[in-house]
Amino acid sequence: MNKKELIRLALMGDKKAQEECTNRGIILPCPICGGEIKIRQCDWDMFYPYCDGCKLTFNFLFDSEKDAIEIANTRPTPPIGRCGECKNWNGGDCYRQELTKSNDFCSYFEPREEK
């Protein structure tokens, strides 16, 4: 699998792709601004991920650079669902986006609460 496809899968929450990125030393973009995350080393030989763009600092120190990359690469899987199954669906339309059908996949999907 090429690097671009691996990163795309990892950003979508694929745990195996995230692990492969970590093993290859690939650091995913910042989850806040999309900027480049770098691994910094502090004075007492500990490592932490840091984004130069938005200044996001992960509030953890790690014994190894690989452990710092692993936490930077951990992303949740976004929920995927159809508009008609979304809590934003209002019997024929969605207040978050226009011109949707009940079987469309929604980029704003939020599962309905169980009753």
VMD Tcl script that builds the backbone (N, CA, C; Angstrom):
set m [mol new atoms 345]
animate dup $m
set s [atomselect $m all]
$s set {name element resname resid chain x y z} {
  {N N MET 1 A 0.845 -1.173 0.000}
  {CA C MET 1 A 0.000 0.000 0.000}
  {C C MET 1 A 0.895 1.242 0.000}
  {N N ASN 2 A 0.538 2.221 -0.845}
  {CA C ASN 2 A 1.371 3.414 -0.909}
  {C C ASN 2 A 1.117 4.326 0.296}
  {N N LYS 3 A 2.022 5.243 0.528}
  {CA C LYS 3 A 1.994 6.109 1.708}
  {C C LYS 3 A 0.723 6.961 1.762}
  {N N LYS 4 A 0.320 7.517 0.627}
  {CA C LYS 4 A -0.857 8.385 0.590}
  {C C LYS 4 A -2.126 7.626 0.988}
  {N N GLU 5 A -2.296 6.418 0.470}
  {CA C GLU 5 A -3.462 5.597 0.798}
  {C C GLU 5 A -3.420 5.163 2.263}
  {N N LEU 6 A -2.248 4.839 2.758}
  {CA C LEU 6 A -2.086 4.437 4.147}
  {C C LEU 6 A -2.495 5.582 5.081}
  {N N ILE 7 A -2.053 6.788 4.785}
  {CA C ILE 7 A -2.404 7.952 5.597}
  {C C ILE 7 A -3.906 8.209 5.539}
  {N N ARG 8 A -4.494 8.098 4.348}
  {CA C ARG 8 A -5.940 8.309 4.211}
  {C C ARG 8 A -6.717 7.334 5.088}
  {N N LEU 9 A -6.345 6.057 5.056}
  {CA C LEU 9 A -7.017 5.063 5.885}
  {C C LEU 9 A -6.817 5.341 7.379}
  {N N ALA 10 A -5.620 5.729 7.751}
  {CA C ALA 10 A -5.331 6.024 9.159}
  {C C ALA 10 A -6.164 7.201 9.650}
  {N N LEU 11 A -6.317 8.231 8.830}
  {CA C LEU 11 A -7.116 9.392 9.210}
  {C C LEU 11 A -8.595 9.054 9.342}
  {N N MET 12 A -9.007 7.999 8.649}
  {CA C MET 12 A -10.402 7.565 8.733}
  {C C MET 12 A -10.650 6.651 9.937}
  {N N GLY 13 A -9.621 6.409 10.729}
  {CA C GLY 13 A -9.779 5.623 11.940}
  {C C GLY 13 A -9.387 4.168 11.819}
  {N N ASP 14 A -8.791 3.756 10.704}
  {CA C ASP 14 A -8.370 2.364 10.517}
  {C C ASP 14 A -7.175 2.090 11.446}
  {N N LYS 15 A -7.410 1.272 12.462}
  {CA C LYS 15 A -6.383 1.015 13.486}
  {C C LYS 15 A -5.136 0.338 12.909}
  {N N LYS 16 A -5.317 -0.584 11.953}
  {CA C LYS 16 A -4.162 -1.253 11.349}
  {C C LYS 16 A -3.323 -0.263 10.550}
  {N N ALA 17 A -3.976 0.653 9.845}
  {CA C ALA 17 A -3.250 1.673 9.081}
  {C C ALA 17 A -2.517 2.628 10.030}
  {N N GLN 18 A -3.135 2.967 11.153}
  {CA C GLN 18 A -2.478 3.819 12.147}
  {C C GLN 18 A -1.236 3.137 12.697}
  {N N GLU 19 A -1.358 1.849 12.974}
  {CA C GLU 19 A -0.215 1.076 13.485}
  {C C GLU 19 A 0.903 1.001 12.442}
  {N N GLU 20 A 0.533 0.775 11.179}
  {CA C GLU 20 A 1.526 0.710 10.105}
  {C C GLU 20 A 2.235 2.058 9.945}
  {N N CYS 21 A 1.488 3.156 10.021}
  {CA C CYS 21 A 2.110 4.487 9.951}
  {C C CYS 21 A 3.132 4.642 11.075}
  {N N THR 22 A 2.748 4.253 12.279}
  {CA C THR 22 A 3.651 4.350 13.423}
  {C C THR 22 A 4.904 3.520 13.198}
  {N N ASN 23 A 4.731 2.287 12.719}
  {CA C ASN 23 A 5.878 1.406 12.475}
  {C C ASN 23 A 6.812 1.949 11.403}
  {N N ARG 24 A 6.252 2.665 10.424}
  {CA C ARG 24 A 7.065 3.262 9.360}
  {C C ARG 24 A 7.628 4.630 9.732}
  {N N GLY 25 A 7.235 5.159 10.904}
  {CA C GLY 25 A 7.704 6.481 11.316}
  {C C GLY 25 A 6.955 7.623 10.659}
  {N N ILE 26 A 5.785 7.339 10.088}
  {CA C ILE 26 A 4.943 8.362 9.464}
  {C C ILE 26 A 4.077 8.988 10.548}
  {N N ILE 27 A 4.087 10.299 10.635}
  {CA C ILE 27 A 3.263 11.006 11.614}
  {C C ILE 27 A 2.102 11.656 10.873}
  {N N LEU 28 A 0.876 11.359 11.312}
  {CA C LEU 28 A -0.316 11.928 10.684}
  {C C LEU 28 A -0.390 13.435 10.918}
  {N N PRO 29 A -1.095 14.153 10.053}
  {CA C PRO 29 A -1.246 15.600 10.242}
  {C C PRO 29 A -1.976 15.927 11.542}
  {N N CYS 30 A -1.828 17.149 11.981}
  {CA C CYS 30 A -2.462 17.625 13.210}
  {C C CYS 30 A -3.984 17.473 13.118}
  {N N PRO 31 A -4.615 16.930 14.174}
  {CA C PRO 31 A -6.067 16.766 14.141}
  {C C PRO 31 A -6.820 18.097 14.257}
  {N N ILE 32 A -6.129 19.173 14.639}
  {CA C ILE 32 A -6.777 20.475 14.792}
  {C C ILE 32 A -6.650 21.315 13.526}
  {N N CYS 33 A -5.431 21.507 13.044}
  {CA C CYS 33 A -5.216 22.429 11.917}
  {C C CYS 33 A -4.745 21.739 10.637}
  {N N GLY 34 A -4.399 20.450 10.716}
  {CA C GLY 34 A -3.901 19.746 9.542}
  {C C GLY 34 A -2.421 19.978 9.278}
  {N N GLY 35 A -1.764 20.721 10.160}
  {CA C GLY 35 A -0.342 21.008 10.001}
  {C C GLY 35 A 0.538 19.808 10.334}
  {N N GLU 36 A 1.818 20.019 10.197}
  {CA C GLU 36 A 2.779 18.942 10.433}
  {C C GLU 36 A 3.076 18.804 11.925}
  {N N ILE 37 A 2.928 17.602 12.426}
  {CA C ILE 37 A 3.270 17.310 13.814}
  {C C ILE 37 A 4.704 16.819 13.844}
  {N N LYS 38 A 5.459 17.361 14.773}
  {CA C LYS 38 A 6.848 16.931 14.958}
  {C C LYS 38 A 6.984 16.343 16.357}
  {N N ILE 39 A 7.929 15.453 16.490}
  {CA C ILE 39 A 8.208 14.866 17.794}
  {C C ILE 39 A 9.380 15.628 18.392}
  {N N ARG 40 A 9.141 16.213 19.538}
  {CA C ARG 40 A 10.192 16.974 20.226}
  {C C ARG 40 A 10.714 16.183 21.405}
  {N N GLN 41 A 11.951 16.466 21.725}
  {CA C GLN 41 A 12.584 15.820 22.878}
  {C C GLN 41 A 12.861 16.894 23.910}
  {N N CYS 42 A 12.421 16.642 25.135}
  {CA C CYS 42 A 12.680 17.617 26.193}
  {C C CYS 42 A 14.002 17.315 26.887}
  {N N ASP 43 A 14.388 18.164 27.795}
  {CA C ASP 43 A 15.701 18.095 28.437}
  {C C ASP 43 A 15.983 16.771 29.153}
  {N N TRP 44 A 14.969 16.110 29.656}
  {CA C TRP 44 A 15.217 14.883 30.402}
  {C C TRP 44 A 14.921 13.624 29.565}
  {N N ASP 45 A 15.242 13.688 28.275}
  {CA C ASP 45 A 15.171 12.548 27.354}
  {C C ASP 45 A 13.785 11.914 27.249}
  {N N MET 46 A 12.763 12.748 27.271}
  {CA C MET 46 A 11.395 12.295 27.039}
  {C C MET 46 A 10.918 12.940 25.737}
  {N N PHE 47 A 9.926 12.330 25.101}
  {CA C PHE 47 A 9.451 12.786 23.800}
  {C C PHE 47 A 7.981 13.164 23.866}
  {N N TYR 48 A 7.574 14.134 23.011}
  {CA C TYR 48 A 6.169 14.504 22.934}
  {C C TYR 48 A 5.851 15.064 21.545}
  {N N PRO 49 A 4.610 14.832 21.058}
  {CA C PRO 49 A 4.193 15.390 19.773}
  {C C PRO 49 A 3.817 16.861 19.926}
  {N N TYR 50 A 4.132 17.659 18.901}
  {CA C TYR 50 A 3.875 19.097 18.934}
  {C C TYR 50 A 3.592 19.582 17.516}
  {N N CYS 51 A 2.605 20.464 17.358}
  {CA C CYS 51 A 2.289 21.045 16.054}
  {C C CYS 51 A 2.805 22.479 16.000}
  {N N ASP 52 A 3.674 22.756 15.037}
  {CA C ASP 52 A 4.184 24.114 14.874}
  {C C ASP 52 A 3.101 25.075 14.368}
  {N N GLY 53 A 2.098 24.528 13.659}
  {CA C GLY 53 A 1.043 25.363 13.098}
  {C C GLY 53 A 0.155 25.993 14.155}
  {N N CYS 54 A -0.594 25.165 14.875}
  {CA C CYS 54 A -1.552 25.682 15.864}
  {C C CYS 54 A -1.029 25.591 17.298}
  {N N LYS 55 A 0.180 25.075 17.462}
  {CA C LYS 55 A 0.839 24.944 18.775}
  {C C LYS 55 A 0.203 23.878 19.673}
  {N N LEU 56 A -0.539 22.946 19.060}
  {CA C LEU 56 A -1.110 21.842 19.831}
  {C C LEU 56 A 0.018 21.048 20.468}
  {N N THR 57 A -0.085 20.850 21.762}
  {CA C THR 57 A 0.881 20.033 22.490}
  {C C THR 57 A 0.121 18.895 23.141}
  {N N PHE 58 A 0.573 17.680 22.903}
  {CA C PHE 58 A -0.025 16.535 23.568}
  {C C PHE 58 A 0.545 16.507 24.984}
  {N N ASN 59 A -0.316 16.478 25.963}
  {CA C ASN 59 A 0.125 16.598 27.355}
  {C C ASN 59 A 0.603 15.275 27.935}
  {N N PHE 60 A 1.427 14.590 27.172}
  {CA C PHE 60 A 2.015 13.332 27.622}
  {C C PHE 60 A 3.489 13.355 27.274}
  {N N LEU 61 A 4.292 12.739 28.111}
  {CA C LEU 61 A 5.712 12.542 27.816}
  {C C LEU 61 A 5.944 11.046 27.665}
  {N N PHE 62 A 6.759 10.701 26.681}
  {CA C PHE 62 A 6.989 9.289 26.378}
  {C C PHE 62 A 8.472 8.963 26.422}
  {N N ASP 63 A 8.773 7.719 26.778}
  {CA C ASP 63 A 10.157 7.259 26.859}
  {C C ASP 63 A 10.800 7.094 25.487}
  {N N SER 64 A 9.971 6.885 24.462}
  {CA C SER 64 A 10.530 6.671 23.126}
  {C C SER 64 A 9.808 7.533 22.096}
  {N N GLU 65 A 10.514 7.805 21.017}
  {CA C GLU 65 A 9.939 8.568 19.916}
  {C C GLU 65 A 8.778 7.790 19.286}
  {N N LYS 66 A 8.915 6.476 19.201}
  {CA C LYS 66 A 7.852 5.645 18.623}
  {C C LYS 66 A 6.564 5.748 19.433}
  {N N ASP 67 A 6.657 5.770 20.762}
  {CA C ASP 67 A 5.468 5.904 21.601}
  {C C ASP 67 A 4.792 7.264 21.379}
  {N N ALA 68 A 5.586 8.308 21.186}
  {CA C ALA 68 A 5.036 9.641 20.917}
  {C C ALA 68 A 4.338 9.668 19.553}
  {N N ILE 69 A 4.915 9.000 18.560}
  {CA C ILE 69 A 4.285 8.920 17.236}
  {C C ILE 69 A 2.976 8.145 17.330}
  {N N GLU 70 A 2.973 7.070 18.115}
  {CA C GLU 70 A 1.767 6.248 18.246}
  {C C GLU 70 A 0.594 7.062 18.791}
  {N N ILE 71 A 0.816 7.883 19.806}
  {CA C ILE 71 A -0.276 8.682 20.362}
  {C C ILE 71 A -0.712 9.762 19.370}
  {N N ALA 72 A 0.219 10.315 18.617}
  {CA C ALA 72 A -0.131 11.322 17.609}
  {C C ALA 72 A -0.937 10.700 16.470}
  {N N ASN 73 A -0.738 9.426 16.215}
  {CA C ASN 73 A -1.416 8.744 15.121}
  {C C ASN 73 A -2.745 8.106 15.516}
  {N N THR 74 A -3.092 8.141 16.776}
  {CA C THR 74 A -4.332 7.534 17.230}
  {C C THR 74 A -5.501 8.463 16.911}
  {N N ARG 75 A -6.409 7.975 16.081}
  {CA C ARG 75 A -7.588 8.748 15.675}
  {C C ARG 75 A -8.824 7.872 15.825}
  {N N PRO 76 A -9.937 8.459 16.261}
  {CA C PRO 76 A -11.174 7.683 16.340}
  {C C PRO 76 A -11.764 7.464 14.949}
  {N N THR 77 A -12.587 6.450 14.833}
  {CA C THR 77 A -13.308 6.202 13.590}
  {C C THR 77 A -14.536 7.095 13.567}
  {N N PRO 78 A -14.682 7.938 12.526}
  {CA C PRO 78 A -15.867 8.786 12.471}
  {C C PRO 78 A -17.118 7.950 12.221}
  {N N PRO 79 A -18.263 8.352 12.788}
  {CA C PRO 79 A -19.475 7.599 12.528}
  {C C PRO 79 A -19.901 7.741 11.068}
  {N N ILE 80 A -20.405 6.677 10.495}
  {CA C ILE 80 A -20.877 6.686 9.113}
  {C C ILE 80 A -22.321 6.216 9.119}
  {N N GLY 81 A -23.161 6.940 8.428}
  {CA C GLY 81 A -24.556 6.543 8.358}
  {C C GLY 81 A -25.285 7.274 7.255}
  {N N ARG 82 A -26.503 6.861 7.036}
  {CA C ARG 82 A -27.336 7.469 6.003}
  {C C ARG 82 A -28.184 8.578 6.610}
  {N N CYS 83 A -28.518 9.563 5.775}
  {CA C CYS 83 A -29.272 10.728 6.238}
  {C C CYS 83 A -30.543 10.342 6.991}
  {N N GLY 84 A -31.299 9.379 6.479}
  {CA C GLY 84 A -32.545 8.974 7.122}
  {C C GLY 84 A -32.365 8.355 8.491}
  {N N GLU 85 A -31.130 7.934 8.820}
  {CA C GLU 85 A -30.833 7.338 10.123}
  {C C GLU 85 A -30.220 8.344 11.091}
  {N N CYS 86 A -30.036 9.573 10.639}
  {CA C CYS 86 A -29.341 10.609 11.405}
  {C C CYS 86 A -30.314 11.379 12.287}
  {N N LYS 87 A -29.860 11.812 13.435}
  {CA C LYS 87 A -30.724 12.594 14.312}
  {C C LYS 87 A -31.048 13.970 13.711}
  {N N ASN 88 A -30.288 14.408 12.704}
  {CA C ASN 88 A -30.559 15.692 12.042}
  {C C ASN 88 A -31.621 15.587 10.949}
  {N N TRP 89 A -32.026 14.370 10.604}
  {CA C TRP 89 A -33.011 14.152 9.550}
  {C C TRP 89 A -34.394 14.509 10.077}
  {N N ASN 90 A -35.130 15.284 9.273}
  {CA C ASN 90 A -36.430 15.762 9.702}
  {C C ASN 90 A -37.486 15.391 8.669}
  {N N GLY 91 A -37.757 14.096 8.509}
  {CA C GLY 91 A -38.822 13.613 7.655}
  {C C GLY 91 A -38.820 14.139 6.229}
  {N N GLY 92 A -37.710 14.232 5.598}
  {CA C GLY 92 A -37.660 14.667 4.216}
  {C C GLY 92 A -36.530 15.623 3.918}
  {N N ASP 93 A -35.900 16.130 4.951}
  {CA C ASP 93 A -34.738 16.994 4.726}
  {C C ASP 93 A -33.835 16.987 5.958}
  {N N CYS 94 A -32.718 17.640 5.798}
  {CA C CYS 94 A -31.725 17.726 6.876}
  {C C CYS 94 A -31.436 19.203 7.112}
  {N N TYR 95 A -31.491 19.625 8.325}
  {CA C TYR 95 A -31.237 21.045 8.579}
  {C C TYR 95 A -29.763 21.421 8.406}
  {N N ARG 96 A -28.866 20.443 8.273}
  {CA C ARG 96 A -27.436 20.741 8.151}
  {C C ARG 96 A -26.963 20.872 6.713}
  {N N GLN 97 A -27.692 20.288 5.767}
  {CA C GLN 97 A -27.297 20.374 4.364}
  {C C GLN 97 A -28.537 20.280 3.485}
  {N N GLU 98 A -28.451 20.804 2.292}
  {CA C GLU 98 A -29.591 20.858 1.383}
  {C C GLU 98 A -29.592 19.683 0.407}
  {N N LEU 99 A -30.772 19.431 -0.156}
  {CA C LEU 99 A -30.953 18.462 -1.237}
  {C C LEU 99 A -30.429 17.071 -0.899}
  {N N THR 100 A -30.850 16.551 0.224}
  {CA C THR 100 A -30.439 15.198 0.596}
  {C C THR 100 A -31.617 14.248 0.482}
  {N N LYS 101 A -31.311 12.986 0.289}
  {CA C LYS 101 A -32.310 11.916 0.275}
  {C C LYS 101 A -32.027 11.041 1.489}
  {N N SER 102 A -33.036 10.300 1.915}
  {CA C SER 102 A -32.878 9.509 3.132}
  {C C SER 102 A -31.788 8.447 3.020}
  {N N ASN 103 A -31.459 7.986 1.794}
  {CA C ASN 103 A -30.429 6.950 1.666}
  {C C ASN 103 A -29.047 7.524 1.323}
  {N N ASP 104 A -28.901 8.856 1.304}
  {CA C ASP 104 A -27.584 9.480 1.095}
  {C C ASP 104 A -26.713 9.281 2.334}
  {N N PHE 105 A -25.405 9.183 2.120}
  {CA C PHE 105 A -24.484 9.190 3.250}
  {C C PHE 105 A -24.239 10.636 3.633}
  {N N CYS 106 A -24.198 10.897 4.918}
  {CA C CYS 106 A -24.149 12.269 5.423}
  {C C CYS 106 A -22.801 12.553 6.083}
  {N N SER 107 A -22.189 13.669 5.700}
  {CA C SER 107 A -20.920 14.041 6.329}
  {C C SER 107 A -21.134 14.636 7.719}
  {N N TYR 108 A -22.373 14.923 8.077}
  {CA C TYR 108 A -22.714 15.445 9.409}
  {C C TYR 108 A -23.396 14.387 10.270}
  {N N PHE 109 A -23.288 13.132 9.888}
  {CA C PHE 109 A -24.047 12.068 10.543}
  {C C PHE 109 A -23.823 12.029 12.043}
  {N N GLU 110 A -24.944 11.950 12.746}
  {CA C GLU 110 A -24.928 11.721 14.194}
  {C C GLU 110 A -26.020 10.697 14.475}
  {N N PRO 111 A -25.686 9.579 15.118}
  {CA C PRO 111 A -26.703 8.556 15.375}
  {C C PRO 111 A -27.834 9.098 16.247}
  {N N ARG 112 A -29.032 8.609 15.984}
  {CA C ARG 112 A -30.172 8.966 16.833}
  {C C ARG 112 A -29.977 8.331 18.199}
  {N N GLU 113 A -30.498 9.008 19.212}
  {CA C GLU 113 A -30.413 8.458 20.574}
  {C C GLU 113 A -31.418 7.329 20.696}
  {N N GLU 114 A -31.014 6.267 21.354}
  {CA C GLU 114 A -31.901 5.127 21.594}
  {C C GLU 114 A -32.952 5.525 22.609}
  {N N LYS 115 A -34.187 5.087 22.354}
  {CA C LYS 115 A -35.293 5.402 23.288}
  {C C LYS 115 A -35.494 4.296 24.264}
}
mol reanalyze $m
mol bondsrecalc $m
mol representation Tube
mol addrep $m
